[in-house]
Amino acid sequence: MNILGISAFYHDSAACLIQEGQITAAAQEERFSRKKHDHSFPNGAIEYCLREGGIEPEDLDFVTFYDKPWIKFERLLETYLTFAPQGLRSFLIAMPLWLKEKLWMSDMIKRELEGYRGEVLHPEHHQSHAASAFFASPYERAAFITMDGVGEWATASWGTGAGNKIELKYELRFPHSLGLLYTAFTYYTGFRVNSGEYKVMGLAPYGEPKYVQTILDNIVDLKGDGSFQMDMSYFNYCQGLTMTSPKFHRLFGGDPRKPDSELTQKEMDLARSVQEVTEEVMLRWARHVKKETGEKNLCLAGGVALNCVGNGKILGENIFEDIWVQPAAGDAGGALGSALFTWYQHLNNPRSVPGNGRDLQRGSYLGPSWSTDEIERWLKEKEVPYHRHDPEEALDITADALADEKVVGFFNGRMEFGPRALGGRSIIGDARSPEMQRTMNLKIKYRESFRPFAPSVLVEDVSQYFEIDRPSPYMLLVAPVREERRKEMSEEQKTYFGIKKLNVSRSDIPAVTHVDYSARIQTVDKRDNPRYHALISKFKERTGYGVIVNTSFNVRGEPIVCSPKDAYRCFMRTEMEVLVLEDVILYKEEQLPLKDDEDWRRQYALD
């Protein structure tokens, strides 16, 4: 039984292949097209999934799309009619695409998948999110919460899962949306909608929550159970082409920050304020769902579930015994969820969890891989200087480079599914280095200096560094650095505010310690990624520390690298010093000096 799941046409299109109930492959389209957050039909991701599964379109039993286009179209029409004549420009932009393509999804899928003659199924958007959260989780039964911008009508939901069934018991409806509230502040603080929300989360600790009451008094009417209504006169997303209205701008004292202009204390305070409101909504939902369901465990999905600070607050409050967050929590994960929904709920196949706390995604290493032999052939063809080693020696050399505080591109095994790099396509460094965060942000990633980096830590050592007592394999939980590892601040340092806080070394692992002493943790288990675990273990042998810096293998504005070619391009365009491609190691000083991008592209034929 072969089931292909697809998500497309909003942001982060993706495809997933399930064979006999097991996840064979899953990937976002952006990794193949090289267009960040690519929302187009995922032909590249589909081609990869079918190739990984060894099948052709005619071998598929079901294709499933992650939402119901006709209901979404109904919501758009009703919204436009409600606000008419406002929104005419937005209506004229949206309608041709809907009438030409989006409404006829089943026809498009059959046209693109030449040879497929089967049925195309359409679970609801939040059913797909819920299925991705529960069916992939390590629990026999659990409660779930899904929160995002909007699906068809729902913007959030909760319910329960047991065995091979999920049941949605409540949904919050558009236009009231926690995801869209956060996105409105993302827009207002000058970051890109549907991609800059994590920057707002990273900026929040630099600010003060001075606007929390302003938000709750004017914009959001928050109830005790976490449900809420928003005063839509402060927003423009129902009828316009922007997120916020002039009334919103007056409330917060000015127009939105221009992208890439200087960040001020105001933006930091706004980020902190909307983050605290978001956390409070998430906590109230969690408490209410616990009360209503009585379940011990909680599963989370939807774009808001990528707010790892909020997830950490739910865990820290001990509302549930355990929580599990779908690593591809956003729309990309809808492809997986729709396929799992078809396998379990539509086809009524039995479900059993792997046991020992294991989930169905096995570390979410579900993308393509390249062997050392394939990599070496490509390097020889392009006449790129390299060194091949046996696997053990390659890891020893890499661990030495990390201990020498070099920045290393690490290309290892299958690519990750979801927005986080988890040691498959990562840039790594020494967490002990006070300069590593600044170096990586400004010389490697070419991004804002305030952005924090995550630690990859041996799962067996996590409690030695952080106040957390369980695995966090997907970098979706934030926890404090342990008190005994923190450094005492001077009286002068305690007076710092804003970005000046960044210059203070706060622990013995400063490169992964945020300004509020928190860290976004990835625990590394040798069962899921034995090579990455072995590398960190070797680093520990040299330094005594079983933790390193891990950030995604890309530069600002580009998707995470997929292929060796992508990795080499990123290596050459940054000040990264070492590139590890499986058992092959490249050093920057040995590469051919290039005069310009055109020369470089011609030499390596990378376009």
KATAHU-V269465 format. One record per pair of residues at least 24 apart in sequence whose C-alpha atoms are under 6 Angstrom apart, sorted by sequence separation. I is the first residue (numbers start at 0). GAP is how many residues later the second one is. D is the distance in whole Angstrom. If there is no record, write none. Layout:
i:I gap:GAP d:D
i:I gap:GAP d:D
This chain:
i:24 gap:24 d:5
i:295 gap:24 d:5
i:296 gap:24 d:6
i:298 gap:24 d:6
i:11 gap:25 d:5
i:295 gap:25 d:5
i:296 gap:25 d:5
i:297 gap:25 d:5
i:298 gap:25 d:5
i:299 gap:25 d:5
i:300 gap:25 d:6
i:404 gap:25 d:6
i:10 gap:26 d:6
i:11 gap:26 d:5
i:12 gap:26 d:5
i:124 gap:26 d:5
i:296 gap:26 d:6
i:298 gap:26 d:6
i:302 gap:26 d:6
i:11 gap:27 d:5
i:301 gap:27 d:5
i:302 gap:27 d:4
i:401 gap:27 d:6
i:10 gap:28 d:4
i:13 gap:28 d:6
i:148 gap:28 d:6
i:300 gap:28 d:5
i:301 gap:28 d:5
i:401 gap:28 d:6
i:9 gap:29 d:5
i:12 gap:29 d:6
i:8 gap:30 d:5
i:14 gap:30 d:6
i:148 gap:30 d:4
i:7 gap:31 d:6
i:8 gap:31 d:5
i:14 gap:31 d:6
i:147 gap:31 d:5
i:148 gap:31 d:5
i:278 gap:31 d:5
i:282 gap:31 d:6
i:7 gap:32 d:6
i:16 gap:32 d:6
i:7 gap:33 d:6
i:68 gap:34 d:6
i:480 gap:36 d:6
i:479 gap:37 d:6
i:480 gap:37 d:6
i:479 gap:38 d:4
i:478 gap:39 d:6
i:478 gap:40 d:6
i:477 gap:41 d:5
i:477 gap:42 d:4
i:476 gap:43 d:6
i:368 gap:44 d:5
i:368 gap:45 d:4
i:474 gap:45 d:6
i:367 gap:46 d:5
i:474 gap:46 d:5
i:366 gap:47 d:5
i:367 gap:47 d:6
i:474 gap:47 d:4
i:366 gap:48 d:4
i:473 gap:48 d:6
i:364 gap:49 d:5
i:366 gap:49 d:6
i:472 gap:49 d:5
i:364 gap:50 d:6
i:365 gap:50 d:6
i:471 gap:50 d:5
i:472 gap:50 d:5
i:364 gap:51 d:4
i:365 gap:51 d:6
i:471 gap:51 d:5
i:363 gap:52 d:6
i:470 gap:52 d:6
i:175 gap:53 d:6
i:363 gap:53 d:5
i:67 gap:54 d:5
i:175 gap:54 d:6
i:66 gap:55 d:6
i:225 gap:55 d:5
i:56 gap:56 d:6
i:63 gap:56 d:5
i:66 gap:56 d:6
i:67 gap:56 d:6
i:57 gap:57 d:5
i:61 gap:57 d:6
i:62 gap:57 d:5
i:63 gap:57 d:5
i:64 gap:57 d:5
i:65 gap:57 d:6
i:66 gap:57 d:5
i:454 gap:57 d:6
i:1 gap:58 d:5
i:2 gap:58 d:6
i:4 gap:58 d:6
i:6 gap:58 d:6
i:56 gap:58 d:6
i:57 gap:58 d:5
i:63 gap:58 d:6
i:66 gap:58 d:4
i:225 gap:58 d:5
i:453 gap:58 d:5
i:1 gap:59 d:5
i:2 gap:59 d:5
i:3 gap:59 d:5
i:4 gap:59 d:5
i:5 gap:59 d:5
i:6 gap:59 d:5
i:56 gap:59 d:5
i:65 gap:59 d:6
i:183 gap:59 d:5
i:224 gap:59 d:6
i:225 gap:59 d:5
i:452 gap:59 d:5
i:2 gap:60 d:6
i:4 gap:60 d:6
i:208 gap:60 d:6
i:224 gap:60 d:6
i:206 gap:61 d:4
i:207 gap:61 d:5
i:211 gap:61 d:5
i:65 gap:62 d:6
i:205 gap:62 d:6
i:206 gap:62 d:4
i:210 gap:62 d:5
i:208 gap:63 d:5
i:224 gap:63 d:5
i:203 gap:64 d:6
i:207 gap:64 d:6
i:208 gap:64 d:4
i:458 gap:64 d:5
i:202 gap:65 d:6
i:206 gap:65 d:5
i:457 gap:65 d:6
i:458 gap:65 d:5
i:453 gap:66 d:5
i:454 gap:66 d:6
i:455 gap:66 d:5
i:456 gap:66 d:5
i:457 gap:66 d:5
i:458 gap:66 d:6
i:189 gap:67 d:5
i:203 gap:67 d:5
i:453 gap:67 d:6
i:455 gap:67 d:6
i:456 gap:67 d:6
i:187 gap:68 d:4
i:188 gap:68 d:5
i:189 gap:68 d:5
i:203 gap:68 d:4
i:189 gap:69 d:5
i:199 gap:71 d:5
i:436 gap:74 d:5
i:435 gap:75 d:6
i:431 gap:76 d:6
i:433 gap:76 d:6
i:431 gap:77 d:4
i:433 gap:77 d:6
i:188 gap:78 d:5
i:430 gap:78 d:5
i:431 gap:78 d:6
i:71 gap:80 d:4
i:430 gap:80 d:5
i:70 gap:81 d:6
i:457 gap:88 d:6
i:456 gap:89 d:6
i:327 gap:90 d:4
i:456 gap:90 d:4
i:326 gap:91 d:6
i:455 gap:91 d:6
i:455 gap:92 d:5
i:454 gap:93 d:6
i:454 gap:94 d:5
i:455 gap:94 d:6
i:453 gap:95 d:6
i:454 gap:95 d:6
i:453 gap:96 d:6
i:446 gap:109 d:6
i:444 gap:110 d:4
i:445 gap:110 d:6
i:444 gap:111 d:6
i:430 gap:117 d:5
i:429 gap:118 d:5
i:430 gap:118 d:5
i:428 gap:119 d:6
i:429 gap:119 d:6
i:428 gap:120 d:5
i:427 gap:121 d:5
i:427 gap:122 d:5
i:426 gap:123 d:6
i:426 gap:124 d:5
i:178 gap:125 d:6
i:425 gap:125 d:6
i:426 gap:125 d:6
i:425 gap:126 d:5
i:426 gap:126 d:5
i:425 gap:127 d:5
i:424 gap:128 d:5
i:443 gap:130 d:5
i:420 gap:131 d:5
i:443 gap:131 d:6
i:442 gap:132 d:6
i:394 gap:140 d:6
i:398 gap:140 d:5
i:326 gap:147 d:6
i:89 gap:150 d:6
i:86 gap:152 d:4
i:142 gap:152 d:6
i:85 gap:153 d:6
i:86 gap:153 d:5
i:141 gap:153 d:6
i:143 gap:154 d:5
i:145 gap:154 d:6
i:147 gap:154 d:5
i:141 gap:155 d:5
i:142 gap:155 d:5
i:143 gap:155 d:5
i:144 gap:155 d:5
i:145 gap:155 d:5
i:146 gap:155 d:5
i:147 gap:155 d:5
i:141 gap:156 d:6
i:143 gap:156 d:6
i:145 gap:156 d:5
i:147 gap:156 d:5
i:146 gap:157 d:5
i:133 gap:165 d:6
i:311 gap:165 d:5
i:362 gap:165 d:5
i:132 gap:166 d:5
i:310 gap:166 d:6
i:311 gap:166 d:5
i:361 gap:166 d:6
i:132 gap:167 d:6
i:132 gap:168 d:6
i:307 gap:168 d:5
i:307 gap:169 d:5
i:308 gap:169 d:5
i:406 gap:169 d:5
i:410 gap:169 d:6
i:307 gap:170 d:6
i:406 gap:170 d:6
i:407 gap:170 d:5
i:408 gap:170 d:5
i:409 gap:170 d:5
i:410 gap:170 d:5
i:411 gap:170 d:5
i:407 gap:171 d:6
i:408 gap:171 d:6
i:128 gap:172 d:6
i:128 gap:173 d:6
i:163 gap:180 d:5
i:164 gap:180 d:6
i:163 gap:187 d:5
i:162 gap:188 d:6
i:393 gap:189 d:6
i:390 gap:192 d:6
i:132 gap:193 d:5
i:388 gap:194 d:6
i:387 gap:195 d:6
i:387 gap:196 d:4
i:386 gap:197 d:6
i:386 gap:198 d:5
i:385 gap:199 d:6
i:385 gap:200 d:5
i:128 gap:205 d:6
i:131 gap:205 d:4
i:127 gap:206 d:5
i:130 gap:206 d:5
i:128 gap:208 d:6
i:127 gap:209 d:4
i:127 gap:210 d:5
i:130 gap:210 d:6
i:371 gap:210 d:6
i:137 gap:215 d:6
i:137 gap:219 d:6
i:137 gap:220 d:5
i:137 gap:221 d:4
i:136 gap:222 d:5
i:381 gap:222 d:6
i:135 gap:223 d:6
i:135 gap:224 d:5
i:201 gap:249 d:6
i:65 gap:268 d:5
i:65 gap:269 d:6
i:65 gap:272 d:5
i:63 gap:274 d:6
i:205 gap:292 d:5
i:204 gap:311 d:6
i:13 gap:318 d:5
i:12 gap:319 d:6
i:15 gap:319 d:6
i:11 gap:320 d:5
i:14 gap:320 d:5
i:15 gap:320 d:5
i:6 gap:327 d:6
i:6 gap:328 d:5
i:5 gap:329 d:4
i:4 gap:330 d:4
i:4 gap:331 d:6
i:4 gap:333 d:6
i:4 gap:334 d:5
i:25 gap:340 d:5
i:26 gap:340 d:6
i:24 gap:341 d:5
i:25 gap:341 d:6
i:26 gap:390 d:5
i:35 gap:522 d:6
i:35 gap:523 d:5
i:30 gap:531 d:6
